[in-house]
């Protein structure tokens, strides 16, 4: 079996369609299609199914894809070992992080990592959408969730605690919520998902409660949400790291402290593909970030 044909199959399935595969391989679409057809004829079986939007592997195609990925990963590892012998650590890490956690918590870690490893290129996207690591060419994603998907490696970065909070002046002039039901009666400041009813999950003494919410101010920009809370525009429902310094200084007060509150999940996870070869740069980055996350959780 021709190794180049096997590698071509991996590239096509990773890309999701022939046009994207051609772009990545710097070939014409017709050339990619021709070599794929030749490979299928040599194997004697159909390897992919073409739909209007994507290409999906057949059963035999998926088996060959898995073998091809392992071979390509080993070759990549061998090339990297030779190329970096006696050199400082180099490479590229493509990372997707949540807007709030990425900006307010991870930014100093990313800067420290870059100082420690100047030869590594960091390509960081701050976004909250669900990322397809295979299709979006992302090496590592950091996301809040309760149950990470089974098809990804999920490394625990610590719990996520939401707090109900308000500026001290607002709390004096109005009131902080005393019960979960109060959250839907007060001007609420929080993040959300467009087109989806926002629901708060709350846990107390092992019991789970769910409360529908109708925020008066919503944004994916957590720095803006913090400013809105400090401006006294209402009660914030945000992760504790958003207002940590303000709470410590007494500028922001919290309530419902006995409850464990959650909007999008209870844990922060670092996610990556189980069968993707990690360069030395990516492996070093993963361990560096996990060490910082562990220190932050215990500090």
C-alpha positions in Angstrom: 0.0 0.0 0.0 1.4 3.4 -1.0 2.2 5.5 2.0 1.6 8.8 0.1 -1.9 7.6 -0.8 -2.6 6.8 2.9 -1.4 10.2 3.9 -3.6 11.8 1.3 -6.6 10.0 2.8 -5.8 11.4 6.2 -5.4 14.9 4.9 -8.8 14.7 3.0 -10.7 13.4 6.1 -9.0 15.9 8.4 -10.0 18.7 6.0 -13.6 17.6 5.7 -13.9 18.2 2.0 -11.8 18.1 -1.2 -11.5 21.8 -1.7 -10.0 22.4 1.8 -7.7 19.4 1.4 -6.5 20.8 -1.9 -5.8 24.1 -0.2 -3.8 22.5 2.6 -1.9 20.2 0.3 -1.3 23.0 -2.3 -2.8 20.9 -5.0 -5.7 21.3 -7.4 -9.1 19.9 -6.3 -9.1 17.7 -9.5 -5.7 16.3 -8.6 -6.8 15.4 -5.1 -9.9 13.8 -6.4 -7.9 11.8 -9.0 -5.4 10.4 -6.4 -8.3 9.5 -4.0 -10.0 7.6 -6.8 -6.8 5.8 -7.7 -6.3 4.8 -4.1 -9.9 3.5 -3.8 -9.4 1.4 -7.0 -6.1 0.0 -5.7 -7.8 -1.0 -2.4 -10.9 -2.3 -4.3 -13.3 -0.5 -1.9 -15.0 2.9 -1.4 -13.1 4.8 1.3 -15.2 7.9 1.6 -18.8 9.0 1.1 -19.4 12.4 -0.4 -22.3 14.5 0.8 -23.3 18.0 -0.3 -21.2 19.6 2.5 -18.7 17.1 3.8 -16.7 13.9 3.2 -17.2 11.1 5.7 -15.2 7.8 5.9 -16.7 4.4 5.2 -15.9 1.7 7.7 -12.7 0.6 5.8 -11.9 4.2 5.2 -12.0 4.9 8.9 -9.7 2.0 9.7 -7.2 3.1 7.1 -7.5 6.7 8.4 -6.6 5.6 12.0 -3.6 3.7 10.7 -2.6 6.6 8.5 -2.8 9.1 11.4 -0.6 7.0 13.6 2.0 6.6 10.8 2.0 10.3 10.0 2.3 11.2 13.7 5.3 9.0 14.2 6.9 10.5 11.1 6.2 14.0 12.4 7.7 13.1 15.8 10.8 11.7 14.1 11.2 14.8 11.9 10.9 17.1 14.9 13.4 15.1 16.9 16.0 15.5 14.1 15.1 19.2 13.4 15.3 20.3 17.0 18.4 18.4 18.0 20.6 20.7 20.0 18.2 23.7 19.5 16.0 25.6 21.8 12.3 24.6 21.9 10.4 25.7 18.8 7.1 25.1 17.1 3.6 26.4 16.9 0.7 25.9 19.4 -2.8 26.7 18.1 -5.1 27.4 21.1 -8.7 28.3 21.6 -9.7 29.7 25.0 -12.9 31.1 26.5 -13.1 34.9 26.2 -13.4 35.6 30.0 -11.2 32.9 31.5 -8.7 33.4 28.7 -8.4 37.2 29.2 -8.8 37.4 32.9 -7.0 34.3 34.1 -4.9 32.7 31.4 -3.4 35.9 29.8 -0.6 36.2 32.4 0.1 32.4 32.1 0.4 32.8 28.3 2.7 35.7 28.6 4.9 33.9 31.1 5.0 30.9 28.8 6.0 33.0 25.9 8.8 34.6 27.9 10.1 31.2 28.9 9.9 29.7 25.4 10.4 32.6 22.9 10.9 30.1 20.0 7.4 28.8 20.3 4.7 30.6 18.2 1.4 30.9 20.1 -1.7 31.3 18.0 -4.5 32.1 20.5 -8.2 32.5 19.7 -10.4 34.0 22.4 -13.9 32.5 21.7 -16.7 30.8 23.4 -18.2 28.7 20.5 -17.9 25.0 20.4 -14.7 24.1 18.6 -14.2 21.1 16.4 -10.5 20.3 17.0 -10.3 18.1 13.9 -11.9 20.5 11.4 -10.8 23.9 12.8 -7.0 23.1 13.0 -6.9 23.8 16.7 -4.4 21.8 18.8 -5.8 22.6 22.2 -9.1 24.0 23.5 -10.0 25.2 26.9 -13.7 25.1 27.8 -16.2 25.1 30.7 -18.4 22.0 30.8 -19.7 19.4 33.2 -19.2 16.3 31.1 -16.4 16.5 28.5 -16.9 14.5 25.3 -15.6 10.9 25.2 -13.8 11.3 21.9 -11.4 13.9 23.4 -8.7 13.9 26.1 -9.9 16.1 28.9 -7.4 17.5 31.5 -9.0 19.0 34.5 -8.0 22.7 35.1 -10.2 23.1 38.2 -13.7 24.0 39.2 -15.7 27.0 38.0 -17.6 28.9 40.7 -20.3 31.4 39.7 -21.3 34.1 42.2 -24.3 36.4 42.5 -22.9 39.8 43.2 -23.4 43.6 43.0 -21.6 46.8 43.6 -21.6 47.8 47.3 -23.6 51.0 46.5 -26.2 49.0 44.5 -26.5 46.5 47.4 -27.2 49.3 49.9 -29.7 51.1 47.7 -31.6 48.0 46.5 -31.0 44.5 47.7 -29.0 41.4 46.9 -30.9 38.2 46.0 -31.8 36.1 49.1 -33.3 33.2 47.2 -32.8 31.7 43.7 -36.2 32.9 42.5 -35.0 36.5 43.2 -32.5 36.3 40.3 -35.3 36.5 37.8 -36.9 39.5 39.5 -33.8 41.7 39.5 -31.8 43.4 36.7 -29.4 40.6 35.9 -25.9 41.0 34.3 -24.4 37.9 32.9 -23.2 36.0 29.8 -25.5 34.0 27.6 -26.0 32.2 24.3 -27.9 33.9 21.5 -31.2 32.2 20.7 -31.2 30.0 23.8 -33.1 30.3 27.0 -30.6 30.9 29.8 -31.0 28.5 32.8 -29.1 28.5 36.1 -28.2 25.2 37.7 -27.9 25.5 41.5 -26.7 22.8 43.9 -27.3 22.7 47.7 -26.9 19.7 50.0 -26.8 17.4 47.0 -30.0 18.7 45.5 -30.1 20.3 42.1 -32.4 23.2 41.2 -32.9 24.9 37.9 -34.0 28.5 37.4 -34.8 30.2 34.1 -33.2 33.6 33.8 -34.1 36.8 31.8 -31.0 39.0 32.0 -31.2 42.8 31.4 -27.6 42.9 30.1 -25.8 40.1 28.4 -22.3 39.9 26.8 -19.5 37.5 26.1 -17.0 40.2 27.1 -16.5 39.6 30.8 -14.4 42.7 31.4 -17.5 44.7 30.2 -19.7 42.7 32.5 -17.4 43.6 35.4 -17.6 47.3 34.6 -21.4 47.1 34.4 -21.5 45.4 37.8 -19.2 48.1 39.3 -21.4 50.8 37.7 -24.4 49.5 39.7 -26.5 48.5 36.7 -27.8 45.4 38.5 -26.8 42.0 40.0 -24.1 40.1 38.3 -24.0 36.4 37.8 -20.4 35.7 36.7 -17.5 33.3 37.5 -15.8 34.3 40.7 -12.5 35.2 38.9 -14.3 38.0 37.1 -14.8 40.0 40.3 -12.2 38.4 42.6 -10.2 41.5 43.2 -13.3 43.7 43.6 -14.8 41.3 46.2 -11.5 41.2 48.1 -11.4 45.0 48.2 -15.0 45.2 49.4 -16.2 47.1 46.3 -18.5 44.1 45.3 -20.6 42.1 47.7 -21.9 38.5 47.0 -25.0 36.6 48.1 -26.4 33.0 47.8 -22.9 31.9 48.9 -24.1 28.6 50.2 -25.2 27.6 46.7 -23.0 26.1 44.0 -24.1 28.0 40.9 -23.4 27.0 37.3 -24.5 28.4 33.9 -22.4 26.4 31.4 -20.6 23.8 33.5 -18.9 23.2 36.7 -15.3 22.4 35.6 -12.7 24.0 33.3 -11.1 21.4 31.0 -8.2 21.4 28.5 -9.2 19.4 25.5 -7.2 17.8 22.7 -7.4 14.9 20.3 -6.3 11.5 21.7 -4.7 10.3 18.5 -3.0 13.6 17.4 0.8 13.7 17.7 1.8 16.4 20.1 5.0 18.3 19.2 7.4 19.0 22.0 6.1 22.6 21.9 2.5 21.5 22.5 3.4 19.0 25.2 5.4 21.6 27.0 2.6 24.1 26.7 0.0 21.6 28.1 2.0 20.8 31.2 2.9 24.4 31.8 -0.7 25.5 31.7 -1.9 22.6 33.9 0.7 23.4 36.5 -0.5 27.0 36.6 -4.1 25.9 36.8 -3.3 23.6 39.7 -1.4 26.3 41.5 -4.4 28.7 41.0 -6.9 26.2 42.3 -4.9 25.5 45.5 -3.6 29.0 46.0 
